[in-house]
Amino acid sequence: MRPKPSIHAGAKLRDPVRNASAVGLPHHILVAHDFSETAERALKYAIELASKLGARITIVHAYELPSYGYPDGLAFTAEIVENIQRTSEEGLHAVVAEARRPGLQVNERLRQGPAWSEIDATAKEIEADLIVMGTHGRRGFSRALLGSVAEKVVRTAPCPVLTVRGSEEAR
């Protein structure tokens, strides 16, 4: 339920969309991006929302070094690690460049680690008011096998989370 504005003698009513922080609307939106079509849909939603609210956006991408359950783990050369980081950086720069609009502040964060925990940590660091992220809508075995980053973020985030479902083809 939306709070009613209080009216004082001589006070002007303010547009709550223009004065987002007065009614608790977000002024800093964190967008989690994994370079998927679903993440692009979530980013477009966040851009539209941020434009209407006068909010700024930070786009975060988290990457992990793969491990496949070997007893001693995998040995990564510096070249492999640098390649994963460079590819992630380039992808994030491209996403941010595409997201930029006149009058919209867009920042980026590249993180290494499990996506859900890096999204949460970034939200805390930047004091995000809202996290926007895509959800692939997996069910059954594939969800059990892969887990749900969106579900973990919803359960652990320091602020509200808005999930945007992918298209039917993307699921």
DSSP file (Angstrom, degrees, kcal/mol; ACC not computed):
  #  RESIDUE AA STRUCTURE BP1 BP2  ACC     N-H-->O    O-->H-N    N-H-->O    O-->H-N    TCO  KAPPA ALPHA  PHI   PSI    X-CA   Y-CA   Z-CA
    1    1 A M              0   0    0      0, 0.0     0, 0.0     0, 0.0     0, 0.0   0.000 360.0 360.0 360.0 133.8    0.0    0.0    0.0
    2    2 A R        -     0   0    0      1,-0.1     2,-0.0     0, 0.0    21,-0.0  -0.598 360.0-116.3 -80.1 130.6    1.3    3.4   -1.0
    3    3 A P        -     0   0    0      0, 0.0    -1,-0.1     0, 0.0    20,-0.0  -0.372  27.2-119.4 -67.1 145.0    1.8    5.9    1.8
    4    4 A K        -     0   0    0      1,-0.1     2,-0.1    -2,-0.0     0, 0.0  -0.648  29.7-113.6 -82.1 138.6   -0.4    9.0    1.6
    5    5 A P        -     0   0    0      0, 0.0     2,-0.3     0, 0.0    -1,-0.1  -0.466  27.5-123.3 -70.9 143.8    1.5   12.3    1.4
    6    6 A S        -     0   0    0     -2,-0.1     2,-0.5     1,-0.0     0, 0.0  -0.682  21.5-146.2 -85.6 142.6    1.2   14.5    4.4
    7    7 A I        -     0   0    0     -2,-0.3     2,-0.3     6,-0.1     5,-0.1  -0.942  17.1-177.5-115.0 122.3   -0.1   18.0    3.6
    8    8 A H    >   -     0   0    0     -2,-0.5     3,-2.5     1,-0.0     2,-0.1  -0.823  44.2 -81.6-112.7 154.4    1.1   20.9    5.7
    9    9 A A  T 3  S+     0   0    0     -2,-0.3     3,-0.1     1,-0.3    -1,-0.0  -0.345 118.4   5.1 -56.0 126.0    0.0   24.5    5.3
   10   10 A G  T 3  S+     0   0    0      1,-0.3    -1,-0.3    -2,-0.1     2,-0.2   0.363  99.0 132.5  81.5  -5.8    1.9   26.0    2.4
   11   11 A A    <   -     0   0    0     -3,-2.5     2,-0.4     1,-0.0    -1,-0.3  -0.549  51.8-134.0 -80.5 143.6    3.6   22.7    1.5
   12   12 A K        -     0   0    0     -2,-0.2     2,-0.3    -3,-0.1    -4,-0.0  -0.770  21.3-115.4 -94.0 140.6    3.6   21.7   -2.1
   13   13 A L        -     0   0    0     -2,-0.4     2,-0.3    -8,-0.0    -6,-0.1  -0.562  33.6-143.4 -71.2 136.7    2.7   18.1   -3.0
   14   14 A R        -     0   0    0     -2,-0.3     3,-0.0     5,-0.1    -1,-0.0  -0.782  15.4-114.7-104.0 147.8    5.7   16.4   -4.5
   15   15 A D    >>  -     0   0    0     -2,-0.3     4,-2.0     1,-0.2     3,-0.5  -0.714  23.2-149.3 -76.6 115.6    5.6   13.8   -7.3
   16   16 A P  T 34 S+     0   0    0      0, 0.0     7,-0.3     0, 0.0     9,-0.2   0.776  95.3  57.0 -63.3 -24.8    6.8   10.6   -5.6
   17   17 A V  T >4 S+     0   0    0      1,-0.2     3,-0.6     2,-0.1     4,-0.1   0.885 110.1  43.8 -71.4 -37.1    8.4    9.4   -8.8
   18   18 A R  T <4 S+     0   0    0     -3,-0.5     2,-0.5     1,-0.3    -1,-0.2   0.823 119.8  42.7 -74.4 -30.6   10.6   12.6   -9.1
   19   19 A N  T >X S+     0   0    0     -4,-2.0     3,-1.3     1,-0.2     4,-0.6  -0.549  74.8 163.6-113.0  64.5   11.4   12.4   -5.4
   20   20 A A  G X4> +     0   0    0     -3,-0.6     5,-2.6    -2,-0.5     3,-1.0   0.836  67.7  55.4 -56.7 -42.2   12.1    8.7   -5.2
   21   21 A S  G >45S+     0   0    0      1,-0.2     3,-0.7     3,-0.2    -1,-0.3   0.768  95.6  68.1 -68.0 -22.8   13.9    8.6   -1.9
   22   22 A A  G <45S+     0   0    0     -3,-1.3    -1,-0.2     1,-0.2    -2,-0.2   0.818 112.3  30.7 -66.0 -29.7   11.1   10.3    0.0
   23   23 A V  G <<5S-     0   0    0     -3,-1.0    -1,-0.2    -4,-0.6    -2,-0.2   0.207 121.4 -99.3-114.0  14.4    8.8    7.3   -0.5
   24   24 A G  T < 5 +     0   0    0     -3,-0.7    -3,-0.2    -4,-0.3    -4,-0.1   0.638  70.0 149.9  82.3  14.0   11.5    4.6   -0.4
   25   25 A L      < -     0   0    0     -5,-2.6    -1,-0.2    -6,-0.2    -2,-0.1  -0.490  55.9 -87.4 -76.8 154.6   11.8    4.1   -4.2
   26   26 A P        +     0   0    0      0, 0.0     3,-0.1     0, 0.0    -1,-0.1  -0.290  40.0 174.1 -68.4 142.5   15.2    3.0   -5.4
   27   27 A H  S    S+     0   0    0      1,-0.3    29,-2.2    28,-0.1     2,-0.4   0.430  78.2  42.7-117.7  -8.9   17.9    5.5   -6.3
   28   28 A H  E    S-a   56   0A   0     27,-0.2   101,-2.8    99,-0.1   102,-1.2  -0.916  71.4-169.5-139.8 113.1   20.6    3.0   -6.9
   29   29 A I  E     -ab  57 130A   0     27,-3.0    29,-2.5    -2,-0.4     2,-0.5  -0.882   9.1-153.3-107.8 126.9   19.8   -0.2   -8.8
   30   30 A L  E     -ab  58 131A   0    100,-3.0   102,-3.0    -2,-0.5     2,-0.6  -0.875  10.0-162.2 -97.6 126.8   22.2   -3.1   -9.0
   31   31 A V  E     -ab  59 132A   0     27,-3.1    29,-2.7    -2,-0.5     2,-0.4  -0.948   8.1-147.8-113.0 119.4   21.7   -5.3  -12.2
   32   32 A A  E     -a   60   0A   0    100,-1.8   102,-0.5    -2,-0.6     2,-0.4  -0.712  20.9-171.3 -83.8 132.2   23.2   -8.8  -12.2
   33   33 A H        +     0   0    0     27,-2.8    29,-0.3    -2,-0.4   100,-0.0  -0.986  27.5 170.5-134.1 127.7   24.4   -9.8  -15.6
   34   34 A D        -     0   0    0     -2,-0.4     3,-0.1    27,-0.1    -1,-0.1   0.145  61.6-104.3-117.2  17.0   25.6  -13.1  -16.9
   35   35 A F  S    S+     0   0    0      1,-0.2     2,-0.2     2,-0.1    -2,-0.1   0.644  80.2 130.5  70.3  18.0   25.6  -12.2  -20.6
   36   36 A S  S  > S-     0   0    0      1,-0.1     4,-1.8    98,-0.0    -1,-0.2  -0.522  73.7-111.4 -95.6 167.0   22.4  -14.2  -21.3
   37   37 A E  H  > S+     0   0    0      1,-0.2     4,-2.0     2,-0.2     5,-0.1   0.873 120.0  55.1 -61.6 -38.5   19.3  -13.1  -23.1
   38   38 A T  H  > S+     0   0    0      1,-0.2     4,-2.0     2,-0.2    -1,-0.2   0.892 105.7  50.8 -64.5 -40.1   17.4  -13.2  -19.8
   39   39 A A  H  > S+     0   0    0      1,-0.2     4,-2.4     2,-0.2    -1,-0.2   0.869 107.7  54.3 -65.2 -36.0   20.0  -10.8  -18.2
   40   40 A E  H  X S+     0   0    0     -4,-1.8     4,-2.4     2,-0.2    -2,-0.2   0.898 106.9  50.6 -63.9 -40.5   19.5   -8.5  -21.2
   41   41 A R  H  X S+     0   0    0     -4,-2.0     4,-1.9     1,-0.2    -2,-0.2   0.912 111.2  48.5 -62.8 -42.0   15.8   -8.4  -20.5
   42   42 A A  H  X S+     0   0    0     -4,-2.0     4,-2.5     2,-0.2    -2,-0.2   0.898 110.5  51.3 -64.8 -40.3   16.4   -7.6  -16.9
   43   43 A L  H  X S+     0   0    0     -4,-2.4     4,-2.7     2,-0.2    -2,-0.2   0.917 108.3  51.0 -64.0 -43.6   18.8   -4.8  -17.8
   44   44 A K  H  X S+     0   0    0     -4,-2.4     4,-2.1     1,-0.2    -1,-0.2   0.907 111.0  49.2 -60.5 -40.8   16.3   -3.3  -20.2
   45   45 A Y  H  X S+     0   0    0     -4,-1.9     4,-2.5     1,-0.2    -2,-0.2   0.933 111.7  48.6 -62.2 -46.1   13.7   -3.3  -17.4
   46   46 A A  H  X S+     0   0    0     -4,-2.5     4,-3.1     1,-0.2     5,-0.2   0.880 109.3  52.5 -63.6 -39.2   16.2   -1.7  -15.0
   47   47 A I  H  X S+     0   0    0     -4,-2.7     4,-2.4     2,-0.2    -1,-0.2   0.929 111.0  47.1 -62.3 -45.3   17.1    1.0  -17.5
   48   48 A E  H  X S+     0   0    0     -4,-2.1     4,-1.8    -5,-0.2    -2,-0.2   0.926 115.3  45.9 -61.6 -45.3   13.5    1.9  -18.0
   49   49 A L  H  X S+     0   0    0     -4,-2.5     4,-2.0     1,-0.2     6,-0.2   0.932 113.5  48.3 -63.7 -47.5   12.9    1.9  -14.2
   50   50 A A  H  X>S+     0   0    0     -4,-3.1     5,-1.7     1,-0.2     4,-1.6   0.876 109.5  53.5 -62.7 -38.5   16.0    4.0  -13.5
   51   51 A S  H  <5S+     0   0    0     -4,-2.4    -1,-0.2    -5,-0.2    -2,-0.2   0.904 111.7  44.9 -63.1 -41.3   15.1    6.5  -16.2
   52   52 A K  H  <5S+     0   0    0     -4,-1.8    -1,-0.2     1,-0.2    -2,-0.2   0.834 120.7  39.4 -71.7 -32.5   11.7    7.0  -14.7
   53   53 A L  H  <5S-     0   0    0     -4,-2.0   -33,-0.4    -5,-0.2    -2,-0.2   0.558 104.9-120.2 -94.8  -9.7   13.0    7.3  -11.1
   54   54 A G  T  <5 +     0   0    0     -4,-1.6    -3,-0.2     1,-0.2     2,-0.1   0.794  64.2 148.3  72.0  26.7   16.1    9.2  -11.8
   55   55 A A      < -     0   0    0     -5,-1.7    50,-0.3    -6,-0.2     2,-0.3  -0.439  44.2-125.5 -89.5 164.5   18.1    6.4  -10.3
   56   56 A R  E     -a   28   0A   0    -29,-2.2   -27,-3.0    -2,-0.1     2,-0.4  -0.749  20.2-138.8-106.4 161.5   21.6    5.2  -11.2
   57   57 A I  E     -ac  29 106A   0     48,-2.8    50,-2.6    -2,-0.3     2,-0.4  -0.939  12.4-168.0-123.1 139.8   22.6    1.7  -12.2
   58   58 A T  E     -ac  30 107A   0    -29,-2.5   -27,-3.1    -2,-0.4     2,-0.5  -0.999  14.4-153.7-121.4 128.0   25.5   -0.5  -11.4
   59   59 A I  E     -ac  31 108A   0     48,-2.7    50,-2.3    -2,-0.4     2,-0.4  -0.885  12.4-166.7-102.3 127.5   25.9   -3.6  -13.5
   60   60 A V  E     -ac  32 109A   0    -29,-2.7   -27,-2.8    -2,-0.5     2,-0.4  -0.933  10.3-174.0-117.0 137.4   27.8   -6.5  -11.9
   61   61 A H  E     - c   0 110A   0     48,-2.1    50,-2.7    -2,-0.4     2,-0.5  -0.998   7.6-165.0-126.1 128.5   29.1   -9.6  -13.5
   62   62 A A  E     - c   0 111A   0     -2,-0.4     2,-0.3   -29,-0.3    50,-0.2  -0.942   5.9-172.0-113.4 133.2   30.6  -12.4  -11.4
   63   63 A Y  E     - c   0 112A   0     48,-2.5    50,-2.5    -2,-0.5     2,-0.4  -0.918   6.8-154.2-122.3 151.2   32.7  -15.2  -12.9
   64   64 A E        -     0   0    0     -2,-0.3    48,-0.0    48,-0.2    -2,-0.0  -0.924  23.1-118.2-120.8 147.9   34.1  -18.3  -11.3
   65   65 A L        -     0   0    0     -2,-0.4    16,-0.0     1,-0.1    11,-0.0  -0.744  47.2-110.5 -78.8 128.3   37.1  -20.3  -12.1
   66   66 A P        -     0   0    0      0, 0.0     2,-0.4     0, 0.0     8,-0.2  -0.274  37.4-179.8 -67.2 144.6   35.7  -23.7  -13.1
   67   67 A S        -     0   0    0      6,-0.1    -3,-0.0     2,-0.0     0, 0.0  -0.991  13.5-165.9-140.5 138.9   36.2  -26.8  -10.9
   68   68 A Y        -     0   0    0     -2,-0.4    -1,-0.0     2,-0.0     0, 0.0   0.017  56.2 -87.4-118.1  27.4   34.9  -30.2  -11.8
   69   69 A G        +     0   0    0      1,-0.2    -2,-0.0     2,-0.0     3,-0.0   0.701  67.5 159.4  80.3  20.1   35.3  -32.1   -8.5
   70   70 A Y    >   -     0   0    0      1,-0.1     3,-1.4     2,-0.0    -1,-0.2  -0.533  50.3-118.6 -71.5 144.9   38.8  -33.4   -8.9
   71   71 A P  T 3  S+     0   0    0      0, 0.0    -1,-0.1     0, 0.0     3,-0.1   0.872 112.7  29.9 -53.8 -42.0   40.3  -34.3   -5.5
   72   72 A D  T 3  S-     0   0    0      1,-0.3    -2,-0.0     3,-0.0     2,-0.0   0.333 112.0-123.7-100.1   7.2   43.1  -31.7   -5.7
   73   73 A G    <   -     0   0    0     -3,-1.4     2,-0.3     2,-0.1    -1,-0.3  -0.214  42.1 -56.0  76.6-175.6   41.2  -29.2   -7.8
   74   74 A L        -     0   0    0     -8,-0.2     2,-0.7    -3,-0.1    -5,-0.0  -0.776  42.3-130.7-102.6 146.9   42.4  -27.9  -11.1
   75   75 A A        -     0   0    0     -2,-0.3     2,-0.4     0, 0.0    -2,-0.1  -0.872  26.4-161.7 -95.6 119.9   45.7  -26.3  -11.7
   76   76 A F        -     0   0    0     -2,-0.7     2,-0.2     4,-0.0   -11,-0.0  -0.847  10.2-137.6-103.5 135.3   45.2  -23.0  -13.6
   77   77 A T     >  -     0   0    0     -2,-0.4     4,-2.1     1,-0.1     3,-0.2  -0.512  28.1-112.3 -80.1 159.3   48.0  -21.3  -15.4
   78   78 A A  H  > S+     0   0    0      1,-0.2     4,-2.7     2,-0.2     5,-0.2   0.851 118.8  58.7 -59.2 -33.4   48.2  -17.6  -15.2
   79   79 A E  H  > S+     0   0    0      2,-0.2     4,-2.1     1,-0.2    -1,-0.2   0.902 105.4  47.2 -64.7 -41.8   47.3  -17.4  -18.9
   80   80 A I  H  > S+     0   0    0     -3,-0.2     4,-2.3     2,-0.2    -2,-0.2   0.933 113.9  47.3 -65.6 -45.7   44.0  -19.3  -18.3
   81   81 A V  H  X S+     0   0    0     -4,-2.1     4,-2.4     1,-0.2    -2,-0.2   0.923 113.1  48.9 -62.0 -44.8   43.0  -17.1  -15.4
   82   82 A E  H  X S+     0   0    0     -4,-2.7     4,-3.0     1,-0.2    -1,-0.2   0.877 110.0  52.3 -62.7 -37.9   43.9  -13.9  -17.3
   83   83 A N  H  X S+     0   0    0     -4,-2.1     4,-2.5     2,-0.2     5,-0.2   0.912 110.2  47.3 -65.7 -43.1   41.9  -15.1  -20.3
   84   84 A I  H  X S+     0   0    0     -4,-2.3     4,-2.1     2,-0.2    -2,-0.2   0.930 116.0  45.2 -63.3 -44.9   38.8  -15.8  -18.2
   85   85 A Q  H  X S+     0   0    0     -4,-2.4     4,-2.7     2,-0.2    -2,-0.2   0.923 113.7  49.0 -65.5 -44.6   39.1  -12.4  -16.5
   86   86 A R  H  X S+     0   0    0     -4,-3.0     4,-2.7     2,-0.2     5,-0.2   0.912 111.6  48.9 -62.7 -43.8   39.8  -10.5  -19.8
   87   87 A T  H  X S+     0   0    0     -4,-2.5     4,-2.3     2,-0.2    -1,-0.2   0.908 113.2  47.6 -62.7 -42.5   36.8  -12.2  -21.5
   88   88 A S  H  X S+     0   0    0     -4,-2.1     4,-2.4    -5,-0.2    -2,-0.2   0.913 112.4  49.6 -63.7 -43.6   34.6  -11.3  -18.6
   89   89 A E  H  X S+     0   0    0     -4,-2.7     4,-2.7     2,-0.2    -2,-0.2   0.927 111.6  48.0 -60.8 -47.3   35.9   -7.7  -18.6
   90   90 A E  H  X S+     0   0    0     -4,-2.7     4,-2.1     1,-0.2    -1,-0.2   0.909 112.3  49.3 -62.4 -43.0   35.3   -7.3  -22.3
   91   91 A G  H  X S+     0   0    0     -4,-2.3     4,-2.1    -5,-0.2    -1,-0.2   0.917 112.4  47.7 -62.2 -43.3   31.8   -8.6  -22.1
   92   92 A L  H  X S+     0   0    0     -4,-2.4     4,-2.6     1,-0.2     5,-0.2   0.912 109.6  52.5 -65.9 -43.1   31.0   -6.4  -19.2
   93   93 A H  H  X S+     0   0    0     -4,-2.7     4,-2.5     1,-0.2    -1,-0.2   0.906 110.1  49.7 -58.3 -41.5   32.4   -3.3  -20.9
   94   94 A A  H  X S+     0   0    0     -4,-2.1     4,-2.0     2,-0.2    -1,-0.2   0.906 110.8  48.8 -65.1 -42.2   30.2   -4.1  -24.0
   95   95 A V  H  X S+     0   0    0     -4,-2.1     4,-1.5     2,-0.2    -2,-0.2   0.923 113.4  47.0 -62.7 -44.8   27.1   -4.5  -21.8
   96   96 A V  H  X S+     0   0    0     -4,-2.6     4,-1.3     2,-0.2    -2,-0.2   0.910 110.0  52.6 -65.5 -42.8   27.8   -1.2  -20.0
   97   97 A A  H  < S+     0   0    0     -4,-2.5     3,-0.3     1,-0.2    -1,-0.2   0.901 111.0  47.6 -59.8 -40.7   28.5    0.7  -23.3
   98   98 A E  H  < S+     0   0    0     -4,-2.0    -1,-0.2     1,-0.2    -2,-0.2   0.801 110.5  53.1 -69.1 -29.7   25.1   -0.6  -24.7
   99   99 A A  H  < S+     0   0    0     -4,-1.5    -1,-0.2    -5,-0.2    -2,-0.2   0.695  81.8 111.6 -81.0 -20.1   23.3    0.5  -21.5
  100  100 A R     <  +     0   0    0     -4,-1.3     5,-0.1    -3,-0.3   -53,-0.0  -0.295  40.5 170.7 -62.9 137.1   24.5    4.1  -21.4
  101  101 A R  B >   -E  104   0B   0      3,-0.6     3,-2.0   -54,-0.0     2,-0.1  -0.963  44.3 -85.6-139.5 152.7   21.8    6.7  -22.1
  102  102 A P  T 3  S+     0   0    0      0, 0.0     3,-0.1     0, 0.0     0, 0.0  -0.422 116.9  12.7 -59.2 132.4   21.9   10.5  -21.8
  103  103 A G  T 3  S+     0   0    0      1,-0.2     2,-0.5    -2,-0.1    -3,-0.0   0.465 104.1 108.1  80.6   1.8   21.1   11.4  -18.2
  104  104 A L  B <   -E  101   0B   0     -3,-2.0    -3,-0.6   -48,-0.0     2,-0.5  -0.954  60.8-145.1-116.4 120.5   21.5    7.9  -16.9
  105  105 A Q        -     0   0    0     -2,-0.5   -48,-2.8   -50,-0.3     2,-0.4  -0.733  21.2-177.4 -84.1 123.8   24.6    7.1  -14.7
  106  106 A V  E     +c   57   0A   0     -2,-0.5     2,-0.2   -50,-0.2   -48,-0.2  -0.986   3.4 175.5-127.3 122.6   25.8    3.5  -15.4
  107  107 A N  E     -c   58   0A   0    -50,-2.6   -48,-2.7    -2,-0.4     2,-0.3  -0.690  15.1-141.4-116.3 171.8   28.7    1.9  -13.5
  108  108 A E  E     -c   59   0A   0    -50,-0.2     2,-0.3    -2,-0.2   -48,-0.2  -0.963  11.3-169.1-137.5 154.3   30.2   -1.5  -13.5
  109  109 A R  E     -c   60   0A   0    -50,-2.3   -48,-2.1    -2,-0.3     2,-0.5  -0.980   6.7-161.5-140.9 128.6   31.7   -4.1  -11.2
  110  110 A L  E     -c   61   0A   0     -2,-0.3     2,-0.3   -50,-0.2   -48,-0.2  -0.954  19.0-179.2-110.0 127.8   33.5   -7.3  -12.1
  111  111 A R  E     -c   62   0A   0    -50,-2.7   -48,-2.5    -2,-0.5     2,-0.5  -0.932  22.7-142.3-129.6 149.5   33.8   -9.9   -9.4
  112  112 A Q  E     +c   63   0A   0     -2,-0.3   -48,-0.2   -50,-0.2   -50,-0.1  -0.960  62.7  54.1-111.8 126.0   35.3  -13.3   -9.0
  113  113 A G  S    S-     0   0    0    -50,-2.5    -2,-0.1    -2,-0.5     2,-0.1  -0.842  97.3 -20.9 144.9-179.5   33.4  -15.9   -7.0
  114  114 A P     >  -     0   0    0      0, 0.0     4,-2.3     0, 0.0     3,-0.3  -0.359  62.1-129.4 -58.5 131.6   30.0  -17.5   -6.7
  115  115 A A  H  > S+     0   0    0      1,-0.2     4,-2.5     2,-0.2     5,-0.2   0.887 102.0  51.2 -53.8 -47.9   27.5  -15.2   -8.5
  116  116 A W  H  > S+     0   0    0      1,-0.2     4,-2.1     2,-0.2    -1,-0.2   0.900 113.6  43.4 -61.9 -41.3   24.9  -15.1   -5.7
  117  117 A S  H  > S+     0   0    0     -3,-0.3     4,-2.5     2,-0.2    -1,-0.2   0.857 114.2  50.3 -74.4 -33.0   27.4  -14.1   -3.0
  118  118 A E  H  X S+     0   0    0     -4,-2.3     4,-2.2     2,-0.2    -2,-0.2   0.855 110.0  51.0 -71.7 -34.3   29.2  -11.6   -5.2
  119  119 A I  H  X S+     0   0    0     -4,-2.5     4,-2.5    -5,-0.3    -2,-0.2   0.942 112.7  46.4 -64.6 -47.6   25.9  -10.0   -6.1
  120  120 A D  H  X S+     0   0    0     -4,-2.1     4,-2.0    -5,-0.2    -2,-0.2   0.929 113.3  48.6 -59.3 -46.9   25.0   -9.7   -2.4
  121  121 A A  H  X S+     0   0    0     -4,-2.5     4,-2.5     1,-0.2    -1,-0.2   0.899 112.0  48.8 -63.2 -41.1   28.4   -8.3   -1.5
  122  122 A T  H  X S+     0   0    0     -4,-2.2     4,-2.6     2,-0.2     5,-0.2   0.914 108.0  54.4 -65.5 -42.1   28.2   -5.8   -4.3
  123  123 A A  H  X>S+     0   0    0     -4,-2.5     5,-2.2     1,-0.2     4,-0.6   0.900 112.0  45.0 -57.9 -41.1   24.7   -4.7   -3.2
  124  124 A K  H ><5S+     0   0    0     -4,-2.0     3,-0.6     3,-0.2    -2,-0.2   0.931 112.7  50.7 -67.4 -45.6   26.1   -4.1    0.3
  125  125 A E  H 3<5S+     0   0    0     -4,-2.5    -2,-0.2     1,-0.2    -1,-0.2   0.896 119.0  35.3 -60.9 -43.0   29.2   -2.2   -0.9
  126  126 A I  H 3<5S-     0   0    0     -4,-2.6    -1,-0.2    -5,-0.1    -2,-0.2   0.455 106.6-124.0 -93.0  -0.2   27.4    0.2   -3.2
  127  127 A E  T <<5 -     0   0    0     -3,-0.6    -3,-0.2    -4,-0.6    -4,-0.1   0.934  38.3-166.3  56.0  50.4   24.3    0.4   -0.9
  128  128 A A      < -     0   0    0     -5,-2.2   -99,-0.2    -6,-0.2    -1,-0.1  -0.368  21.1-157.5 -66.5 144.7   21.9   -0.6   -3.6
  129  129 A D  S    S+     0   0    0   -101,-2.8     2,-0.3     1,-0.3  -100,-0.2   0.611  78.0  16.8 -94.6 -17.4   18.2   -0.1   -3.0
  130  130 A L  E     -b   29   0A   0   -102,-1.2  -100,-3.0    29,-0.2     2,-0.5  -0.982  61.8-148.8-156.6 140.3   17.1   -2.7   -5.5
  131  131 A I  E     -bd  30 161A   0     29,-2.2    31,-3.4    -2,-0.3     2,-0.5  -0.964  14.6-167.0-110.5 130.9   18.7   -5.7   -7.3
  132  132 A V  E     +bd  31 162A   0   -102,-3.0  -100,-1.8    -2,-0.5     2,-0.3  -0.977  20.3 155.0-117.0 129.1   17.3   -6.5  -10.7
  133  133 A M  E     - d   0 163A   0     29,-2.3    31,-2.3    -2,-0.5     2,-0.2  -0.994  38.7-110.6-151.6 155.2   18.2   -9.8  -12.3
  134  134 A G  E     - d   0 164A   0   -102,-0.5     2,-0.4    -2,-0.3    31,-0.2  -0.480  22.0-153.9 -81.5 156.4   17.0  -12.4  -14.7
  135  135 A T  E     - d   0 165A   0     29,-2.1    31,-1.4    -2,-0.2    13,-0.0  -1.000   9.4-152.7-131.0 133.3   15.7  -15.8  -13.8
  136  136 A H        -     0   0    0     -2,-0.4    -1,-0.1    29,-0.2    29,-0.1   0.644  30.0-134.8 -80.6 -14.8   15.9  -18.7  -16.2
  137  137 A G        +     0   0    0      1,-0.2     6,-0.1     6,-0.0     2,-0.1   0.804  37.8 173.1  68.4  29.5   12.9  -20.4  -14.7
  138  138 A R        -     0   0    0      9,-0.1     2,-0.3     4,-0.1    -1,-0.2  -0.385   7.6-171.7 -69.0 149.9   14.5  -23.9  -14.7
  139  139 A R    >>  +     0   0    0     -2,-0.1     3,-0.8     4,-0.0     4,-0.7  -0.883  40.6   2.4-133.9 167.1   12.6  -26.6  -12.9
  140  140 A G  H 3> S-     0   0    0     -2,-0.3     4,-2.2     1,-0.2     3,-0.2  -0.254 121.3  -1.7  64.9-137.0   13.2  -30.2  -11.9
  141  141 A F  H 3> S+     0   0    0      1,-0.2     4,-2.9     2,-0.2    -1,-0.2   0.875 131.4  53.1 -62.5 -43.3   16.5  -31.9  -12.4
  142  142 A S  H <> S+     0   0    0     -3,-0.8     4,-2.6     1,-0.2     5,-0.3   0.877 111.9  46.8 -64.8 -34.6   18.3  -29.0  -14.2
  143  143 A R  H  X S+     0   0    0     -4,-0.7     4,-2.7    -3,-0.2    -1,-0.2   0.907 113.5  48.2 -69.9 -41.3   17.4  -26.6  -11.3
  144  144 A A  H  < S+     0   0    0     -4,-2.2    -2,-0.2     2,-0.2    -1,-0.2   0.891 117.2  43.2 -64.3 -38.7   18.6  -29.2   -8.7
  145  145 A L  H  < S+     0   0    0     -4,-2.9    -2,-0.2    -5,-0.2    -1,-0.2   0.929 126.6  29.2 -72.6 -46.7   21.8  -29.7  -10.7
  146  146 A L  H  < S-     0   0    0     -4,-2.6    -2,-0.2    -5,-0.2    -3,-0.2   0.694  98.1-144.3 -90.2 -20.6   22.6  -26.1  -11.5
  147  147 A G     <  -     0   0    0     -4,-2.7     2,-0.5    -5,-0.3    -1,-0.1  -0.143  24.9 -85.7  76.4 177.0   20.9  -24.4   -8.5
  148  148 A S     >  -     0   0    0      1,-0.2     4,-2.1    -4,-0.1     5,-0.2  -0.932  29.7-172.1-128.8 108.9   19.2  -21.1   -8.7
  149  149 A V  H  > S+     0   0    0     -2,-0.5     4,-2.6     1,-0.2     5,-0.2   0.931  91.9  52.6 -61.5 -45.0   21.3  -17.9   -8.4
  150  150 A A  H  > S+     0   0    0      1,-0.2     4,-2.8     2,-0.2    -1,-0.2   0.907 107.8  50.7 -59.4 -43.0   18.2  -15.8   -8.4
  151  151 A E  H  > S+     0   0    0      1,-0.2     4,-2.0     2,-0.2    -1,-0.2   0.917 111.2  47.8 -62.5 -43.0   16.6  -17.9   -5.5
  152  152 A K  H  X S+     0   0    0     -4,-2.1     4,-1.6     2,-0.2    -1,-0.2   0.904 112.5  49.0 -65.1 -40.3   19.7  -17.6   -3.4
  153  153 A V  H  X S+     0   0    0     -4,-2.6     4,-2.5     1,-0.2     3,-0.3   0.928 109.0  52.6 -65.1 -43.9   19.9  -13.8   -4.0
  154  154 A V  H  < S+     0   0    0     -4,-2.8    -1,-0.2     1,-0.2    -2,-0.2   0.898 113.6  44.8 -57.1 -40.4   16.2  -13.4   -3.1
  155  155 A R  H  < S+     0   0    0     -4,-2.0    -1,-0.2    -5,-0.2    -2,-0.2   0.768 126.7  26.7 -75.2 -25.9   16.8  -15.2    0.2
  156  156 A T  H  < S+     0   0    0     -4,-1.6    -2,-0.2    -3,-0.3    -3,-0.2   0.532  85.3 121.5-119.0  -7.5   20.0  -13.5    1.2
  157  157 A A     <  -     0   0    0     -4,-2.5     4,-0.1    -5,-0.2   -37,-0.1  -0.201  58.7-136.5 -65.2 149.3   20.1  -10.0   -0.4
  158  158 A P  S    S+     0   0    0      0, 0.0    -1,-0.1     0, 0.0   -38,-0.0   0.437  87.8  28.2 -82.7   0.9   20.3   -6.9    1.8
  159  159 A C  S    S-     0   0    0      1,-0.0   -29,-0.2    -5,-0.0   -30,-0.1  -0.904 104.9 -61.2-149.2 172.6   17.6   -5.1   -0.3
  160  160 A P        -     0   0    0      0, 0.0   -29,-2.2     0, 0.0     2,-0.4  -0.237  47.5-146.8 -60.4 151.9   14.5   -6.0   -2.4
  161  161 A V  E     -d  131   0A   0    -31,-0.2     2,-0.6    -7,-0.1   -29,-0.2  -0.986   7.7-161.8-125.6 129.8   15.1   -8.1   -5.5
  162  162 A L  E     -d  132   0A   0    -31,-3.4   -29,-2.3    -2,-0.4     2,-0.4  -0.955  11.9-159.5-110.1 119.2   13.1   -7.9   -8.7
  163  163 A T  E     -d  133   0A   0     -2,-0.6     2,-0.5   -31,-0.2   -29,-0.2  -0.825   2.5-157.9-102.7 140.8   13.4  -10.9  -11.0
  164  164 A V  E     -d  134   0A   0    -31,-2.3   -29,-2.1    -2,-0.4  -122,-0.2  -0.970  16.9-133.9-117.7 121.6   12.6  -10.8  -14.7
  165  165 A R  E     -d  135   0A   0     -2,-0.5   -29,-0.2   -31,-0.2     3,-0.1  -0.432  19.6-120.9 -75.9 148.4   11.7  -14.0  -16.4
  166  166 A G        -     0   0    0    -31,-1.4    -1,-0.1     1,-0.2  -128,-0.1  -0.244  39.4 -82.0 -76.5 171.9   13.3  -14.9  -19.7
  167  167 A S     >  -     0   0    0      1,-0.1     4,-0.8    -2,-0.0     3,-0.5  -0.261  44.2-103.7 -68.7 164.3   11.3  -15.5  -22.8
  168  168 A E  T >4 S+     0   0    0      1,-0.2     3,-0.7     2,-0.2    -1,-0.1   0.874 123.3  53.4 -57.6 -37.9    9.8  -19.0  -23.4
  169  169 A E  T 34 S+     0   0    0      1,-0.2    -1,-0.2     2,-0.2    -3,-0.0   0.819 103.5  56.7 -67.6 -30.6   12.5  -19.8  -25.9
  170  170 A A  T 34        0   0    0     -3,-0.5    -1,-0.2     1,-0.2    -2,-0.2   0.679 360.0 360.0 -76.1 -16.7   15.2  -18.9  -23.3
  171  171 A R    <<        0   0    0     -4,-0.8    -1,-0.2    -3,-0.7    -2,-0.2   0.478 360.0 360.0 -87.6 360.0   13.9  -21.4  -20.7
